[in-house]
Amino acid sequence: MKKHGIINRDIASALASFGHTDLLVIADCGLPIPKDIPCVDLSYMIGEPAFLTILEAVLADFEAEAAFIAREITAGNPQVEKAILEKITADYITHDELKELTKQAKLIIRTGEATPYANIVLRSGVIF
């Protein structure tokens, strides 16, 4: 049994299969999930689990070389934006561009987050 990191078997297995530049999405409960993109749905009620809780756990276990968030988050959800930027440097793209990027994701993790624009696309880096 794992002692550290993500213990959700679906997420741990998926992250172990990521290669350089693969995309991982952490989504709020409202983001459309593209057909045929694997999704681990962690939501169990509105707000739970929180986006930031899952982001923090993933970043502790996943090497991200880049991150993308919707520029609309600045006006629509500044508290979550601030918390994201305290954890990782992110580039801004439009929300529509973010939704298009989800179509290239290797995995989407859906949270129960119910605040606007609480989504991030992480691009896998390398650990060497």
N, C-alpha and C positions, 0 to 999 in steps of 0.2 A: 504494500500500500504506500502511496506517495506521502511524504512527510511535509513537503513544502509546495507552494504555488497553487495553481488552479487544480481543484480536485474533481470538478465536474468532468466526467469521463469523455463526453462529447467534445467539450472545448479543449481539454488537455490533448486529446488525440488529434484534433484538427490543428492546433498550434504546433504540435510536433511535426506535422506534415508541411508546414509553411516553408517556402523558399524565399530567396531574395526578391523583393518587389511584389510579392503576393499582397493582396488587399484584405484587410479585416475591418468590418464595420461594427461599431457598437451603436445601437439605435434606441430611440425612445419607442414607446408603444404605438406611435402613429405613423412611423416611417413606412412607406410601401416596401414590401419585400418582393423583389423580382422573382418571377417564376424560375425554377430550376437552380436557384442559389441556395445552398444549405443554410438553414437558420436554426440556431439553438435558442428557443424561446424560454427565457428565465422568468418572464412576468407571471405573477400570481395574483396581483391585485393592482389597482391604480396606484402608481408611485413606487411599487416594490417589485424587484429591487431597484434602487436608484441608479441612474446612469453613472453618477460619479463614483459610486461604490464599485461598480463593475469596471469602469475605466481604470481605477486605481489598482484593482486586482490584476487586470490584464497587463498593465504597464510594468508591474512587478515581475511578470513571467514571460514577457514578449519583447523582443528587440524591435522597436519601431524607429525607422530612419526618417519618416515624414508623417505628418498628420494634416488632415484637411477638415475644416469646419465651415459651416455656412456663414457668410458675412452677415446675414440677417440676425444672427444670434446677438450681435452687439446691441441692437435696439430691442429685440424680442426676449432675450434671456441673459442679461449682463452678469448675473450672479454665477450662472453655470459657465459662461465664457471665461470669467475671471478664474474660476476654479480649474478649468481645463488648462489655461495658460500658465498656471502655477505648477502644473504637472508635466507639460510638454509644449514645445514650440509648435504652433500650427499655422498653416497657410489658409487664407480665406478664399473660398470659392462661393458661387451662388448656391442657394439651396437646390435649384434645378440641376446644377452641375454635380452636386453631391449625390442627388438621386440617380443621375446617370452613372456615376462611379460605382454605385452599389451593384450595378449589373455586371461589373468585372470582379466582384468580391469572391474570395474563396470561401468566406464564412461571414454570416451576419449573426451577431448576438443581440437578441431583442430583450430590452429591459422593460420594466413597468413604468418607466419615467413618463410623466404626463405634463412636461413643460415644453415650451416651444424651442425647436432647433437643437435639442439635446441629442445630437448625433455626431459621430466622428468616423472618419475613414483613416485607418492606420496602414502605412506601407511598411512591410516587413524589411528589416535590415539584416545585417549579419553580425555575428558575435566575435568576429576576428578581424 
